[in-house]
Amino acid sequence: MRSACPPIMYGCKFLNFSRSNSDMELIARRTVQELEGDEGQTHLDEYADASTQRGQCFLKAICQKLGFDSLGYQSLDGLLEAVGIDRDKICTYCWTPSIFIFSFFSFLTLNTEYRVMPKIVVTYGII
């Protein structure tokens, strides 16, 4: 199974795309909690990166949970390149909340157009 986006680690606080009331409702966050407990929540960037040991464990755990032979996620950089929108002009909160907050407030101040990530590329059945 291949997902067209990175694993969603944070529920949308702005447009409610993920439909979650808590970040722990997301399969990615639940899986991290099962693998490493509360300590894992401080390493979400590593779990979202398949090139790290935590990322490999994360992929393996989700494969087992959902019965997949293999699983791969698109990187955030790859996703942004595919949609052709600059990182500072698009909401990426569900993947990188600290980056979003800086960008969002910069754009509010500058009155520049700000877009929400087109979720058409997201396959919610596996995230």
Contacts in CASP RR format, 6 or more apart in sequence:
PFRMAT RR
TARGET T0000
AUTHOR 0000-0000-0000
METHOD contacts of the structure
MODEL  1
MRSACPPIMYGCKFLNFSRSNSDMELIARRTVQELEGDEGQTHLDEYADA
STQRGQCFLKAICQKLGFDSLGYQSLDGLLEAVGIDRDKICTYCWTPSIF
IFSFFSFLTLNTEYRVMPKIVVTYGII
1 66 0 8 1.000
1 68 0 8 1.000
1 70 0 8 1.000
1 71 0 8 1.000
1 72 0 8 1.000
1 126 0 8 1.000
2 71 0 8 1.000
2 72 0 8 1.000
2 73 0 8 1.000
2 74 0 8 1.000
3 71 0 8 1.000
3 72 0 8 1.000
3 73 0 8 1.000
3 74 0 8 1.000
3 122 0 8 1.000
3 123 0 8 1.000
3 126 0 8 1.000
3 127 0 8 1.000
4 74 0 8 1.000
4 79 0 8 1.000
4 82 0 8 1.000
4 121 0 8 1.000
4 122 0 8 1.000
4 123 0 8 1.000
5 73 0 8 1.000
5 74 0 8 1.000
5 76 0 8 1.000
5 79 0 8 1.000
5 95 0 8 1.000
5 121 0 8 1.000
5 122 0 8 1.000
5 123 0 8 1.000
5 127 0 8 1.000
6 48 0 8 1.000
6 73 0 8 1.000
6 74 0 8 1.000
6 75 0 8 1.000
6 76 0 8 1.000
6 79 0 8 1.000
6 95 0 8 1.000
7 28 0 8 1.000
7 47 0 8 1.000
7 48 0 8 1.000
7 58 0 8 1.000
7 73 0 8 1.000
7 127 0 8 1.000
8 18 0 8 1.000
8 26 0 8 1.000
8 28 0 8 1.000
8 94 0 8 1.000
8 95 0 8 1.000
8 122 0 8 1.000
8 127 0 8 1.000
9 23 0 8 1.000
9 26 0 8 1.000
9 28 0 8 1.000
9 29 0 8 1.000
9 44 0 8 1.000
9 47 0 8 1.000
9 48 0 8 1.000
9 94 0 8 1.000
9 95 0 8 1.000
10 23 0 8 1.000
10 26 0 8 1.000
10 93 0 8 1.000
10 94 0 8 1.000
10 95 0 8 1.000
10 97 0 8 1.000
11 17 0 8 1.000
11 18 0 8 1.000
11 20 0 8 1.000
11 23 0 8 1.000
11 26 0 8 1.000
11 93 0 8 1.000
11 94 0 8 1.000
12 18 0 8 1.000
12 20 0 8 1.000
12 93 0 8 1.000
12 94 0 8 1.000
13 93 0 8 1.000
14 91 0 8 1.000
14 93 0 8 1.000
14 116 0 8 1.000
15 116 0 8 1.000
17 94 0 8 1.000
17 119 0 8 1.000
17 122 0 8 1.000
18 26 0 8 1.000
18 94 0 8 1.000
18 124 0 8 1.000
20 26 0 8 1.000
23 29 0 8 1.000
24 30 0 8 1.000
24 33 0 8 1.000
26 127 0 8 1.000
27 62 0 8 1.000
27 65 0 8 1.000
27 126 0 8 1.000
27 127 0 8 1.000
28 47 0 8 1.000
28 48 0 8 1.000
28 58 0 8 1.000
28 62 0 8 1.000
28 127 0 8 1.000
29 41 0 8 1.000
29 44 0 8 1.000
31 47 0 8 1.000
31 58 0 8 1.000
31 61 0 8 1.000
31 62 0 8 1.000
31 65 0 8 1.000
32 40 0 8 1.000
32 41 0 8 1.000
32 43 0 8 1.000
32 44 0 8 1.000
32 47 0 8 1.000
32 58 0 8 1.000
33 40 0 8 1.000
33 41 0 8 1.000
34 61 0 8 1.000
35 47 0 8 1.000
35 54 0 8 1.000
35 57 0 8 1.000
35 58 0 8 1.000
35 61 0 8 1.000
36 43 0 8 1.000
36 54 0 8 1.000
40 47 0 8 1.000
40 54 0 8 1.000
43 54 0 8 1.000
46 52 0 8 1.000
46 53 0 8 1.000
46 54 0 8 1.000
46 55 0 8 1.000
47 54 0 8 1.000
47 55 0 8 1.000
47 58 0 8 1.000
48 55 0 8 1.000
48 58 0 8 1.000
48 73 0 8 1.000
48 95 0 8 1.000
49 55 0 8 1.000
49 75 0 8 1.000
50 56 0 8 1.000
50 59 0 8 1.000
50 72 0 8 1.000
50 73 0 8 1.000
59 71 0 8 1.000
59 72 0 8 1.000
59 73 0 8 1.000
62 68 0 8 1.000
62 71 0 8 1.000
62 126 0 8 1.000
63 69 0 8 1.000
63 70 0 8 1.000
63 71 0 8 1.000
66 126 0 8 1.000
68 126 0 8 1.000
71 126 0 8 1.000
74 82 0 8 1.000
76 92 0 8 1.000
76 95 0 8 1.000
76 96 0 8 1.000
79 117 0 8 1.000
79 121 0 8 1.000
80 86 0 8 1.000
80 87 0 8 1.000
80 90 0 8 1.000
80 92 0 8 1.000
82 121 0 8 1.000
83 90 0 8 1.000
83 117 0 8 1.000
83 118 0 8 1.000
83 121 0 8 1.000
85 115 0 8 1.000
87 99 0 8 1.000
87 103 0 8 1.000
88 103 0 8 1.000
88 106 0 8 1.000
88 107 0 8 1.000
89 103 0 8 1.000
89 107 0 8 1.000
89 112 0 8 1.000
89 113 0 8 1.000
89 114 0 8 1.000
89 115 0 8 1.000
90 114 0 8 1.000
90 115 0 8 1.000
90 116 0 8 1.000
90 117 0 8 1.000
91 100 0 8 1.000
91 104 0 8 1.000
91 114 0 8 1.000
91 115 0 8 1.000
91 116 0 8 1.000
91 117 0 8 1.000
92 99 0 8 1.000
92 100 0 8 1.000
92 103 0 8 1.000
92 117 0 8 1.000
93 100 0 8 1.000
93 101 0 8 1.000
94 117 0 8 1.000
104 114 0 8 1.000
107 113 0 8 1.000
107 114 0 8 1.000
108 114 0 8 1.000
END
